[in-house]
Amino acid sequence: MVTEMVSHYKIIEKLGGGGMGVVYKAEDTKLSRTVALKFLPPELTMDDESKQRFINEARLASSLQHNNVCSIHDIDETEDGQIFICMDYYDGETLKEKIKNGPLKLSQTIDISVQIASGLLKAHENKIIHRDIKPANIFLTNDGVVKILDFGLAKLSGQLKISKMGSTLGTVAYMSPEQAKGDEVDNRTDIWSLGVVMYEMLTGQLPFKSEYEQTILYSIFNEEPEPTTALRTGVPMELERIILKALSKNPGDRYHHVDEMIVDLKNIKITEQRLGVKRTQYTRVRKPKSIFYWTAAIILLIASVFLVWDFIRSNSAEPDKSKFIAVLPFQPINNTEDDITFANGIHDDVITQLSKIGELKIIAKSSVIEYQDSKKSIKEIADELGVGTVLSGSTRRSNNLIRVNVQLIDVETGGHLWAESYDRPYDDIFAIQSDLSIKIATALQIKLAKEELTSIQTEPTGNMLAWDCFRKGKYFWEISYNFEGNIKAAEMFREACSLDTNFALAWAYQSMAYSTVVSQSPSFKERAVFIQKAEYSLQKALETGQGLPETHLAEAHYFYHIKSDLDAAILETEVSNTMRPNDASTLYFMSILVSNKGNWQRGFELAEETYRLDPKGSGGPLLGTWSAFGLGRYKDAEKWADIMINSDPESGVGYALKLRAVFQGQGEIERAESILRNAKRFVTRDNYHLITFEYLLCLYKRDYKGALSALTDFKYPIRFYFRAIAYRLMNNQQEAIANFDSARVLYTDLLASNPESKTARMRLGLVYAGLGDKIKALEEVSYTSIDSRKQFEIDYLYLFILLNEKEKALDILEKFINDKSELTYYMLKYDPRLDPLRSELKFQNLLKKAKE
């Protein structure tokens, strides 16, 4: 029993109890805060050895600092020797209590599952296994945040064999087979338990249930759960696949790491969004007025699509639709995990193979994936994608045998141009793909060039396990644009290369993945490691597959992300595009490169091509906005931005680009403020550029406190430079110098990991200029040239203003205006950073010229 006061904690009320102890709400009288105290059963600490074991486990658990893990603050002991732990107190309810009210919504289930998995990921990264994931140990705060409770305690109870009737029966239902047998467990036991919890959230019942513990154990060891789709309508097949994979009896058949599960769960969210399903956080209730915004968004989307298509058609001849092909997602016949994985893989493979044929225009996978299980007719899909031919198919895989059925359909007549069924061993997969591609070309009366035929018939590897790993890596590479997803892709490519050291395609993709994460990694020290891995895998790709288009593309990524060599990157991308001319991702990357060089017209043309091949993707509109801005076509830039916003209203990128077009391109400050307010209603991610333009908008309004406020949650290295500029404009030199110096430290560390980063050199040069060190500033920027990257143009201008070199700054400004650079009249008119030049006659004349 506990008294009213325990140590410096005042007991307020009992919150609950179970096999792992009793919990009280209490006040920490020292820190004046509300906490939760958990008093452990005496069995856990009955002797010194047990007590020390508990302290060690609790200390390890307390080291976990994550938003989805309950924080442990203290471990203490009452006067009579009872051990207790002090934890955060939260308002809300346990998941167990929530499930009592019935099954959860699909969106709630996915959101809660992702949060639980995120907390487990943090634990597993620190070599901590929970061992007792169940609804009673999952707390849902009133703010919608999931908190995992009782890390470390399950291990102790297992060691001491605590077994109380009624307290363990619920726990057994969530145990993995290996845990129930008393075998050694790893992180996959938590993945099993999470699968059980997800099943229960979806259906309101357990997958393995009985009134008797032994019956539950028998079911766990020997029986398969009833499918969630049989117990509830509307459950996505992909969600059921995730749960069944987590509940595989053999740990080797489960997800190996919980981050794989997170990616799959988030992909369901993406799919729901693309299908137009409104996703709502389970604690958020939308006000009725939000219906207006979503309705308006749909209307704007339809209008903007027609506007952009009208724009494209007015600038180019109508293409021959018969040569545009949409390869629809292949349907798995049996819906087993093997079937689904195989169908996804061969769908990707066929698109890749067909994109090698120059006369064909293949719609990107990202634009056709939403038609998985679609009820729309072939004609409706073809009209939406702008194609004249559709390839559909179904697949089945059973051990080493596969069946592939395909039909090539003429949209206008509805007839089959060609159809075939393949029943082959899995090892013949490459032969099937080659034959399929050749026969499609024949059906469309296309004569293949010798190089095309050779490329199509070349088998990438003779090791099918390596091929499976490569496919998994390609999956992560295509759906993930962030650091974690690209790292996962790199790891799968690396595993493929370990199984077949001559697998050139896998080496090339591995190099691309590592090159990309160099600029994404939050750790400067990690970047040096990634550079080495990118270089090594690129060298292996060159040794084993120099003639592959992917190898040239890997070189391009290396030159762009690591060497900052645009000319070399463009050259390699052009070679890759020649060999594989209809790959939307290659066209997208080339548009980025040529636009960075200031070739806005070519960038715009490539953006149009990207959009034509990937009409549902964001790449074309993004680059269309950027390049249209560079061409001074600000209304067109705004149209492209509207496409992005209305297709993905939760991403900040489209709003940021629209802000740029409106206030920097057209000088409409008030309208920009309205766009920004609207963005804040919707945006939940990708806010780097949105925050940047909010900051710039505040600068243009000379609201410097607002500019600083915009940077509150900005975590990127450039934040210190931005803050320094704002303080400098406020004439607060002390804070300006302090932030310039913080930026100096960060960019110095960045250059230590990647000395060839011209972007970091330019930033460090600006910082030294702000600190008044002219020699070091000029030394850093000497590594770049004004022509090396058009994106540096305004940085060069600011650098010489910071150095009080007005004549040099005006000369640079004159060159930029004569070259029709991205600098606009309104940027020159409103930007307070240019104030030191405004009194100069030359500046006034240049301002007039910019307006012409």
Number of C-alpha atoms within 10 A of each C-alpha: 5 11 8 11 14 17 12 12 22 18 20 15 12 13 13 11 14 14 16 20 16 16 21 21 23 24 20 19 13 8 9 9 12 19 22 25 29 22 22 21 18 13 15 23 20 12 11 9 11 16 17 12 15 22 18 13 17 19 16 16 23 19 13 19 14 16 15 23 26 24 22 23 14 13 17 16 13 14 9 8 11 18 20 20 18 22 22 15 18 18 9 16 14 19 21 18 15 17 17 12 9 14 18 20 15 18 18 19 21 23 22 23 22 22 19 23 24 21 22 28 20 19 22 18 11 13 11 19 23 22 27 24 28 26 26 19 16 24 26 24 17 13 12 16 19 26 24 26 23 22 26 22 20 18 16 18 17 13 10 13 11 16 12 10 9 11 14 15 18 17 19 21 23 29 24 30 24 18 17 15 11 10 9 8 16 18 22 25 26 26 28 27 24 26 26 27 26 26 25 22 27 25 21 18 17 18 24 20 19 13 9 9 17 12 13 22 21 12 17 24 16 10 13 14 15 12 16 22 15 10 13 12 8 10 17 13 15 16 22 19 18 19 23 22 20 28 28 18 19 13 21 9 12 21 19 15 16 24 19 14 22 21 18 18 20 17 16 18 19 17 15 16 17 17 12 11 12 11 14 14 14 18 13 10 8 10 7 8 8 12 11 10 14 15 11 12 18 15 12 17 19 13 14 20 18 13 16 20 14 11 13 17 12 10 10 10 8 9 11 10 15 17 17 22 27 26 24 25 24 26 22 22 16 14 17 15 17 14 20 21 16 22 24 19 20 20 22 19 16 18 22 19 20 27 25 26 26 18 17 20 25 29 28 27 22 16 20 19 19 18 15 12 12 13 9 10 9 19 18 12 19 21 12 11 20 19 25 20 25 24 22 18 21 20 25 23 25 13 9 10 13 19 18 23 16 17 18 24 20 22 21 11 10 13 11 15 18 16 17 12 14 15 15 16 14 17 14 15 18 20 15 19 22 20 12 19 22 20 16 19 17 14 14 17 9 16 13 17 11 9 11 19 16 12 20 23 17 11 14 15 19 13 13 16 14 23 22 17 21 28 24 20 27 23 18 22 23 14 17 18 13 14 18 16 23 26 22 22 29 29 19 25 31 24 19 29 23 14 16 19 17 19 25 26 24 34 34 29 27 34 32 28 28 32 31 24 24 24 18 16 16 14 13 20 14 13 24 18 14 24 21 14 19 30 19 15 24 27 18 22 29 19 14 18 20 16 16 20 24 27 31 26 27 32 27 30 28 26 19 20 21 24 18 19 20 21 15 16 25 24 16 23 25 19 19 24 23 13 22 23 21 26 24 29 17 21 27 22 22 26 31 25 22 23 22 20 18 23 17 25 16 15 29 26 21 26 29 25 21 30 28 23 29 25 22 24 21 23 22 30 29 23 29 29 30 31 31 24 26 25 20 19 16 23 17 21 27 27 23 27 29 27 27 28 27 22 23 21 22 20 20 24 24 31 29 26 25 29 29 27 27 22 23 28 24 19 18 14 18 11 13 24 17 11 16 21 11 13 21 14 12 17 19 12 12 15 20 15 17 26 21 18 24 22 23 24 25 20 22 21 14 17 16 22 14 17 26 19 15 18 18 10 11 15 11 11 18 17 20 23 23 21 23 28 27 27 22 19 17 15 11 13 14 11 17 24 20 16 23 25 19 18 25 22 14 18 23 17 16 22 19 15 20 22 15 17 21 24 18 22 23 23 24 28 27 32 29 24 23 26 21 15 14 18 11 17 24 19 14 18 21 14 14 18 14 16 11 18 20 19 17 18 20 16 16 21 22 18 25 22 23 23 20 16 15 17 14 16 21 19 13 18 23 18 12 19 17 12 11 14 20 23 20 20 20 18 19 21 19 19 16 17 18 17 14 13 19 14 9 13 10 16 20 15 11 17 21 12 13 19 11 6
